[in-house]
Amino acid sequence: MTALKAIDGNADLTALMTDLATKARAAARVLALAPPEQKNRALAAIERAIREHAPAILAANAEDVAEARAGGTTAAFLDRLTLTQARIDGMADGVATVREIPDPVGAVTESWQRPNGMTIERVRVPLGVIGVIFESRPNVAADAGVLCLKSGNAVILRGGSDSFRSCRAIHECLVQGLREAGLPEAAITLVPTRDRAAVGLMLSGLNGGIDVIVPRGGKSLVARVETEARVPVFAHLEGVNHVYVDRSANLDMAKSIVLNAKMRRTGVCGAAETLLVDRASAATSLKPLVEMLLDAGCEVRGDDAVQKVDARVKPAAEDDWDTEYLDAIIAARVVDGVDAAIAHIHDHGSHHTDSIVAEDVRAAEKFLSEVDSAIVLHNASTQFADGGEFGFGAEIGIATGKFHARGPVGAEQLTSFKYRVHGTGQTRP
């Protein structure tokens, strides 16, 4: 596999980035008109390349992980950075799923006829060139690349410096697939430098070269993107996610969901960060839930009621209710029923993902209706906040805003639309 040259130091970064955007723009025009069969051939070749080059990807990732570990990074960060054979297999499986979903480009979403005989159709079209800025997770390179390809968009990927080698190895597989299908290699571009100034240039829009920015990373990255971006942004804010255990909850189910939501993978954006327990059932449910988390190695920071059930619980500070830990830490408090749970989420949540565990259908319906988050769940773990679990094959991010796309952003969400009007000679009086 041919490695990209890392461009650092004295390189003319502005010229480099402008050239990348110009080539991506040209590739986007080709992709927008590419037939589904050609795009699917590229996706099939990408899947094969990822599986065949798994050893090279793992070797590159091992270097990234070793460098990060030597730098004293956290365990949660290392988990997000680390690739395993199982994760590479999952990456390839995701490509296969994306290949099988219906092509969104050209789909007629609505059609109607006017009294004058004209027929109007709303048709899905690609967005153009998408800039994806992400941090530690190298799998984002594959997810974003194949979703943009499927939806007829070119993409410029700017991965984090910590995953630089891993992203290069994955990108080679993406380019190989494009090449085998006869599609322009610039359709999936990886910024070949660790220079942080490249992020600022992407946020500027590169003189119209980028149509939309998708940030995938921590709060500081997202804040910078939202402050500096001169093009539209698919906002992906932090995941301050909640599990509310209602008085009607089945305790065994609640324990299973809470443990999975917090501890399956603590470093993903769908991990639960706050546990809310209904006061009406706290006498029987709070202690088992808290002890279960503590015994699993999770630090619990609780209010007065939670601290009383186990001496290992640490006092919660006010900012704990607003914190995305991305680690084996959870804030916990007792609330007065579903209304108080909804109020807490309204005050402290990030509009990402929140779950209720309840047998009471009315309580569940109230929660699902009134919690203003991109994803709301009933009797299920917050860790299902994932495009793959939604059947999208992958995701480019979880959009927490309300414009254009919300929730897992898959191929369909990476399209806009235009109107096609068919007439028979009509003129307007």
C-alpha positions in Angstrom: 0.0 0.0 0.0 1.3 3.4 -0.9 1.4 5.8 2.1 0.4 9.4 1.7 3.2 11.8 2.3 2.8 13.8 5.5 3.0 17.5 4.7 4.2 19.5 7.7 6.4 22.5 8.4 7.1 24.8 5.4 4.6 23.4 2.9 2.2 26.0 1.4 -0.8 24.7 3.3 -3.3 27.1 1.8 -2.3 26.1 -1.8 -2.5 22.4 -0.8 -5.9 22.7 0.7 -7.3 24.8 -2.2 -6.0 22.2 -4.6 -7.6 19.4 -2.7 -11.0 21.3 -2.6 -10.8 22.0 -6.4 -10.2 18.4 -7.2 -12.9 17.3 -4.7 -15.4 19.7 -6.4 -14.6 18.2 -9.8 -15.0 14.7 -8.4 -18.4 15.7 -6.8 -19.8 16.5 -10.3 -18.8 13.1 -11.5 -20.2 11.3 -8.4 -23.5 13.2 -8.6 -24.2 11.5 -12.0 -22.6 8.1 -11.3 -25.1 5.2 -11.6 -25.8 3.2 -8.5 -24.2 0.2 -10.0 -20.8 2.0 -10.3 -20.9 3.3 -6.8 -21.8 -0.1 -5.5 -18.8 -1.7 -7.4 -16.6 0.8 -5.6 -18.2 -0.1 -2.2 -17.7 -3.8 -2.9 -14.0 -3.2 -3.7 -13.6 -1.0 -0.6 -15.0 -3.8 1.6 -12.6 -6.3 0.1 -9.7 -4.0 0.5 -10.4 -3.4 4.2 -10.6 -7.1 4.8 -7.5 -7.9 2.8 -5.4 -5.1 4.3 -6.5 -5.6 7.9 -3.0 -6.5 9.0 -1.6 -3.2 7.6 -4.4 -1.2 9.2 -3.7 -2.9 12.5 0.0 -2.3 12.3 -0.5 1.4 11.5 -3.0 1.6 14.4 -0.6 0.0 16.8 1.9 2.8 16.1 -0.8 5.4 16.7 -1.8 3.7 20.0 1.8 3.3 21.2 2.4 7.0 20.5 -0.8 8.0 22.3 0.0 5.8 25.3 3.5 7.2 25.6 1.9 10.6 25.7 0.0 9.7 28.8 -3.5 9.8 27.2 -6.6 8.4 29.1 -7.9 4.9 28.9 -11.1 6.1 27.3 -9.2 7.9 24.6 -7.2 4.8 23.9 -10.4 2.8 23.6 -11.7 5.2 20.9 -8.4 5.2 19.1 -7.8 1.4 19.2 -8.7 -0.9 16.3 -9.0 -4.6 16.7 -9.8 -7.3 14.2 -13.4 -7.4 15.3 -13.7 -3.6 14.8 -12.2 -3.8 11.4 -14.6 -6.6 10.5 -17.4 -4.4 11.8 -16.1 -1.6 9.6 -16.2 -3.9 6.5 -19.6 -5.2 7.5 -20.8 -1.6 7.6 -19.6 -1.0 4.1 -21.5 -4.1 2.9 -24.7 -2.7 4.6 -24.2 0.7 3.0 -23.9 -1.0 -0.4 -27.2 -2.8 0.0 -29.3 0.1 1.1 -31.3 1.9 -1.6 -29.4 4.6 -3.5 -30.9 7.9 -2.2 -29.8 10.0 -5.2 -32.6 10.6 -7.7 -35.3 9.1 -5.4 -38.6 10.9 -5.8 -39.8 11.6 -2.3 -43.1 13.3 -3.3 -45.0 13.9 -6.5 -48.2 15.8 -7.2 -50.1 17.4 -10.1 -51.3 20.9 -10.3 -54.7 22.0 -11.7 -53.0 23.3 -14.8 -51.7 19.9 -15.6 -48.1 20.4 -14.5 -46.5 17.6 -12.5 -44.1 18.5 -9.7 -41.6 16.1 -8.2 -39.3 16.5 -5.2 -36.1 14.6 -5.9 -33.1 13.8 -3.7 -29.7 15.3 -4.9 -26.2 15.2 -3.3 -25.0 18.1 -1.2 -21.7 18.4 -3.0 -18.4 18.4 -1.1 -18.6 17.5 2.6 -15.8 18.3 5.0 -15.5 15.9 7.9 -13.3 16.9 10.8 -12.8 14.2 13.4 -10.5 13.3 16.3 -9.5 10.0 17.7 -11.8 7.4 16.0 -10.1 6.2 12.8 -13.2 4.2 11.8 -14.8 7.6 11.0 -12.6 7.7 7.9 -14.3 4.6 6.5 -17.8 5.5 7.7 -17.8 9.0 6.3 -16.0 7.9 3.1 -18.5 5.2 2.1 -21.6 7.2 3.2 -20.5 10.2 1.1 -19.8 7.9 -1.9 -23.2 6.2 -1.6 -25.0 9.6 -1.5 -23.0 11.0 -4.5 -20.9 13.5 -2.4 -17.2 14.0 -2.5 -15.6 14.2 1.0 -12.5 15.8 2.5 -11.5 14.0 5.6 -9.3 15.6 8.3 -8.6 13.1 11.0 -7.0 13.8 14.3 -3.2 13.8 14.6 -3.4 10.8 17.1 -5.0 8.6 14.4 -2.9 9.9 11.5 -1.3 6.5 10.5 -4.5 4.6 10.9 -6.5 6.9 8.7 -3.9 6.8 6.0 -4.1 3.0 5.9 -7.9 3.0 5.8 -7.9 5.8 3.2 -5.7 3.6 0.9 -8.5 1.0 0.9 -11.1 3.7 0.1 -9.0 4.9 -2.8 -8.4 1.4 -4.1 -12.2 0.9 -4.3 -12.7 4.1 -6.2 -9.9 3.2 -8.6 -11.3 -0.3 -9.3 -14.7 1.2 -10.1 -13.4 3.9 -12.4 -14.4 6.8 -10.1 -12.2 9.8 -9.4 -9.8 9.2 -6.5 -10.4 12.8 -5.3 -13.9 11.7 -4.4 -12.6 10.7 -1.0 -9.7 12.9 0.0 -7.6 12.6 3.3 -5.9 15.8 4.3 -2.2 14.6 4.3 -0.9 16.7 7.2 -1.2 17.0 10.9 -1.0 20.8 10.8 -3.9 22.1 12.8 -4.2 25.1 10.5 -5.8 22.8 8.0 -8.9 22.7 10.2 -9.2 26.5 10.0 -8.9 26.5 6.2 -11.7 23.9 6.0 -13.9 25.9 8.2 -13.4 28.9 5.9 -15.1 26.9 3.1 -12.0 27.1 0.9 -13.5 29.7 -1.4 -16.7 27.7 -2.0 -14.9 24.4 -2.2 -16.8 22.8 0.8 -20.5 22.9 1.1 -21.0 21.5 4.6 -18.9 20.7 7.6 -19.4 17.7 9.9 -17.4 17.8 13.2 -16.8 14.5 15.1 -15.0 15.1 18.3 -15.0 16.6 21.7 -16.7 19.7 23.0 -13.7 22.0 22.2 -13.6 20.9 18.5 -17.4 21.3 18.1 -17.2 24.8 19.8 -14.4 25.8 17.4 -16.3 24.6 14.4 -19.5 26.4 15.4 -17.6 29.6 16.1 -15.4 29.7 13.0 -17.3 27.8 10.3 -18.3 29.9 7.2 -20.3 27.1 5.8 -23.3 25.1 7.2 -22.5 22.7 10.0 -24.2 19.4 11.0 -23.9 20.0 14.7 -22.8 17.0 16.7 -22.7 18.2 20.3 -21.6 16.2 23.3 -23.6 13.2 24.4 -24.9 14.1 27.9 -27.3 11.1 27.8 -29.7 10.0 30.5 -31.4 6.8 31.6 -34.5 7.4 33.6 -35.8 4.4 35.6 -39.5 4.9 36.3 -41.4 3.6 39.2 -43.1 1.1 36.9 -39.8 -0.3 35.6 -38.9 -4.0 35.7 -35.8 -3.9 37.9 -34.0 -6.7 36.1 -34.6 -5.0 32.8 -33.5 -1.7 34.3 -30.2 -3.2 35.6 -29.4 -4.7 32.2 -30.1 -1.5 30.3 -28.3 0.8 32.7 -25.2 -1.4 32.8 -25.1 -1.7 29.1 -25.8 2.0 28.5 -22.9 3.1 30.8 -20.3 0.3 30.6 -20.6 -1.4 27.1 -18.2 1.2 25.7 -17.8 4.2 27.9 -16.0 6.3 25.3 -18.7 6.5 22.7 -21.1 9.4 22.3 -24.1 7.1 23.0 -22.9 6.1 26.5 -25.2 7.1 29.4 -23.7 9.8 31.6 -26.6 10.4 34.1 -28.9 7.9 35.9 -32.2 9.2 37.1 -34.3 7.1 39.5 -38.0 7.7 40.4 -38.3 8.5 44.1 -41.5 6.4 44.3 -39.5 3.2 43.7 -36.1 4.3 45.0 -36.5 2.2 48.1 -36.3 -1.0 46.1 -34.5 0.0 42.9 -31.8 2.6 43.8 -29.5 0.4 45.8 -29.3 -2.5 43.4 -28.7 -0.1 40.5 -25.9 1.8 42.3 -24.2 -1.3 43.7 -24.3 -3.0 40.2 -22.5 0.0 38.7 -19.9 0.3 41.5 -19.2 -3.5 41.3 -18.7 -3.2 37.6 -15.9 -0.6 38.2 -18.0 2.5 37.5 -17.5 5.5 39.7 -20.8 6.9 40.9 -21.3 10.6 41.8 -24.6 11.0 43.5 -27.0 13.4 45.2 -27.7 12.9 49.0 -30.2 10.1 48.4 -27.8 8.2 46.2 -24.9 8.7 48.6 -26.9 7.1 51.4 -27.3 3.7 49.7 -23.5 3.0 49.4 -20.5 4.5 51.1 -18.5 4.2 47.8 -20.7 6.9 46.1 -18.9 10.2 45.8 -20.8 13.5 46.2 -22.0 15.0 42.9 -20.9 18.6 42.1 -23.3 20.8 40.2 -21.3 20.5 37.0 -21.5 16.7 37.1 -25.1 17.0 35.7 -23.7 18.7 32.6 -20.7 16.5 32.0 -19.9 14.0 29.2 -17.4 11.8 31.0 -16.6 9.3 28.2 -15.3 7.2 31.0 -16.4 4.8 33.7 -18.1 7.5 35.7 -21.8 8.3 36.0 -23.8 11.0 37.8 -27.0 9.7 39.6 -29.9 11.4 41.3 -33.4 10.7 42.6 -36.2 12.6 40.9 -39.9 13.0 41.6 -41.4 11.1 38.7 -41.3 11.4 34.9 -42.1 15.1 34.9 -39.1 15.8 37.1 -36.9 13.5 34.9 -38.0 15.4 31.8 -37.3 18.7 33.5 -33.8 17.6 34.5 -33.0 16.4 30.9 -34.3 19.8 29.6 -32.0 21.7 31.9 -28.9 19.5 31.6 -29.1 17.3 28.5 -27.4 17.9 25.1 -30.4 16.8 22.9 -28.5 13.7 21.9 -30.0 10.4 23.3 -32.1 9.7 26.3 -33.9 6.6 27.5 -36.8 5.7 29.8 -37.2 2.3 31.4 -40.9 1.8 32.2 -43.8 -0.6 32.0 -46.3 2.3 32.3 -47.1 3.1 28.6 -48.4 6.5 29.5 -45.2 7.5 31.3 -43.2 6.2 28.3 -45.3 8.1 25.8 -45.0 11.2 27.8 -41.2 10.8 28.0 -40.8 10.1 24.2 -43.1 13.0 23.3 -41.6 15.7 25.6 -37.9 14.9 25.7 -36.4 17.1 23.0 -33.5 14.9 21.9 -32.5 13.5 18.6 -33.0 10.0 19.8 -35.4 8.9 22.6 -35.8 5.3 23.6 -38.2 3.2 25.6 -36.8 0.1 27.4 -33.6 0.1 25.4 -30.0 1.1 25.9 -28.7 4.5 24.8 -25.8 2.7 23.1 -28.2 2.0 20.2 -27.5 5.6 19.2 -25.6 4.5 16.2 -26.2 4.6 12.4 -25.3 0.9 12.1 -27.9 -0.1 14.7 -30.5 2.0 12.8 -29.8 0.0 9.6 -27.8 2.8 7.9 -24.7 0.7 7.7 -22.7 3.5 9.3 -23.0 7.1 10.3 -21.1 10.3 9.6 -22.2 11.6 13.0 -25.2 12.1 15.3 -26.7 15.5 14.5 -28.2 17.2 17.5 -29.5 20.3 15.7 -32.8 20.6 14.0 -32.0 21.8 10.6 -31.7 19.4 7.7 -30.7 16.3 9.5 -31.1 15.0 13.1 -30.0 11.8 14.8 -27.7 9.4 13.0 -26.6 10.9 9.7 -26.6 8.2 7.0 -26.6 8.3 3.2 -30.1 9.7 2.9 -29.4 12.5 5.3 -26.4 13.5 3.2 -28.7 14.6 0.4 -30.8 17.7 -0.2 -33.5 17.9 -2.9 -34.6 19.8 -5.9 -38.0 20.1 -7.7 -38.5 18.7 -11.2 -41.5 20.2 -13.0 -43.0 18.5 -16.1 -45.2 20.6 -18.3 -47.0 20.4 -21.6 -46.5 24.0 -22.7 -48.0 25.8 -19.8 -47.4 29.5 -19.4 -48.3 31.6 -16.4 -51.1 34.2 -16.9 
